[in-house]
Amino acid sequence: MSGEAKPLLVILMGSAADRSHADKVEAVATSLGIEVEQRIGSAHKTPNHVLAVLDAYRADPRPKAYVTIAGRSNALSAFVDAYVDDPVISCPPLSMPEDVWSSLRMPSDVAPMVVLEPTNAAIAAAKILALADPAIGERLAAHRAVEYSKVTSADKELHGA
């Protein structure tokens, strides 16, 4: 990836109340060496602001993916996905179980992926961005090796092996 721009993960929250959820995504993504930018904008309350933010990212030539975080009526994920060409991962904070329906039911030709666990949303974004930057894929493989070791070590400990 020498000489090329490093991929970017944009985390777009519907409100500041989503910050702790976004921080969990960012923590895993940055541990994998992914550049992250967090932004706040509501598809319902500030659509023009969201469009301006997205226009700036669309003008940025770096490979990118988006994680959208909005609860209740999650219009943000569909709004972003319909506007950008890059992958969008919807990761709604589930304050109420029925909130997930607004992330799962999308209009035709609008297709954000849905990953409910913030750390897993970061892993999904890393897999996508690794297509543009193999170094991310290498760091992701190392991360998985650590997780593999944790499970197999626990199994050995359980069985006294």
C-alpha positions in Angstrom: 0.0 0.0 0.0 3.1 2.2 -0.2 2.4 5.6 -1.7 -1.4 5.1 -1.6 -3.7 6.6 0.9 -4.6 4.4 3.9 -8.2 3.3 4.3 -10.5 5.2 6.5 -13.4 4.1 8.8 -16.0 6.7 9.3 -18.2 6.3 12.3 -21.3 8.4 12.0 -23.6 8.7 15.0 -27.1 10.0 15.1 -26.4 11.8 18.4 -23.8 12.3 21.1 -25.7 9.8 23.1 -24.2 7.1 20.8 -20.6 8.0 21.7 -19.9 5.1 24.0 -21.1 2.7 21.3 -18.9 4.4 18.7 -15.9 4.3 21.1 -16.2 0.5 21.2 -16.0 0.3 17.4 -13.1 2.8 17.3 -11.1 0.9 20.0 -11.1 -2.3 18.0 -10.6 -0.6 14.6 -7.6 1.5 15.8 -6.1 -1.6 17.5 -6.0 -3.1 13.9 -4.3 0.0 12.6 -7.3 1.6 10.9 -7.7 5.3 10.8 -11.0 6.3 12.3 -13.0 9.5 12.3 -16.2 10.0 14.4 -18.9 12.4 13.3 -22.4 13.2 14.5 -25.4 14.0 12.3 -29.0 13.0 12.3 -30.9 11.9 9.2 -34.1 13.1 10.9 -32.9 16.4 12.5 -29.9 17.6 10.4 -30.1 15.9 7.0 -28.3 18.8 5.3 -25.4 18.5 7.7 -25.2 14.8 7.1 -25.1 15.4 3.4 -22.3 17.9 3.7 -20.3 15.5 5.9 -20.9 12.7 3.3 -20.0 15.0 0.4 -16.6 15.8 2.1 -15.9 12.0 2.4 -17.1 11.3 -1.1 -14.5 13.8 -2.3 -11.8 12.0 -0.3 -10.1 9.4 -2.5 -9.2 7.0 0.3 -10.9 3.7 0.4 -13.4 3.8 3.2 -16.2 2.1 5.0 -18.9 3.6 7.2 -20.3 2.4 10.5 -23.6 4.1 11.3 -24.9 4.2 14.8 -28.5 5.3 15.4 -31.2 3.9 17.6 -34.9 4.1 17.6 -35.9 4.8 14.1 -32.7 4.2 12.3 -33.0 6.3 9.2 -29.3 7.2 9.3 -28.0 3.9 8.0 -30.4 3.9 5.0 -29.7 7.6 4.3 -26.0 7.1 4.2 -26.1 3.8 2.3 -28.3 5.4 -0.4 -25.9 8.3 -0.8 -22.4 6.7 -0.8 -20.8 4.0 -2.9 -18.7 2.6 0.0 -19.8 -0.2 2.3 -22.1 0.8 5.2 -22.4 -1.2 8.4 -25.4 -0.4 10.6 -24.6 -1.0 14.3 -27.6 0.3 16.2 -27.4 0.5 20.0 -30.4 -1.6 21.2 -32.1 0.3 23.9 -35.3 -1.5 23.0 -35.3 -4.9 21.2 -37.8 -3.7 18.6 -35.4 -0.9 17.6 -33.5 -3.4 15.5 -36.4 -3.6 12.9 -35.6 -0.1 11.5 -32.1 -1.4 10.8 -33.2 -4.7 9.2 -36.1 -3.5 7.0 -34.7 -1.3 4.2 -36.2 0.1 1.0 -35.2 -1.7 -2.3 -31.7 -1.0 -3.5 -30.6 0.3 0.0 -28.4 -2.3 1.6 -26.4 -1.5 4.7 -25.1 -4.5 6.5 -26.3 -4.9 10.1 -23.9 -6.0 12.8 -25.3 -5.6 16.3 -22.1 -5.9 18.4 -19.8 -2.8 18.1 -16.6 -4.8 18.3 -17.9 -7.1 15.6 -18.8 -4.1 13.4 -15.1 -3.1 13.6 -14.0 -6.6 12.6 -16.4 -6.5 9.6 -15.1 -3.1 8.6 -11.5 -4.4 8.9 -12.3 -7.3 6.6 -13.7 -4.8 4.0 -10.8 -2.4 4.3 -8.3 -5.2 4.1 -9.3 -5.6 0.5 -7.6 -2.2 -0.1 -4.8 -2.6 2.5 -3.3 -6.1 3.0 -1.6 -4.9 6.2 -5.0 -4.6 7.8 -5.7 -8.2 6.9 -2.4 -9.3 8.5 -3.3 -7.5 11.7 -6.7 -9.0 11.6 -5.2 -12.5 11.2 -2.9 -11.8 14.2 -6.0 -10.7 16.2 -7.8 -13.9 15.3 -4.8 -15.9 16.3 -4.8 -14.4 19.8 -8.6 -15.1 20.2 -8.0 -18.7 19.0 -5.3 -19.1 21.6 -7.5 -17.9 24.3 -10.2 -20.4 23.5 -7.8 -23.4 23.0 -5.9 -22.5 26.2 -9.2 -22.4 28.2 -10.1 -25.8 26.8 -6.7 -27.2 27.8 -7.1 -25.8 31.2 -10.6 -27.3 31.6 -9.4 -30.7 30.5 -6.1 -30.6 32.4 -4.1 -31.1 29.2 
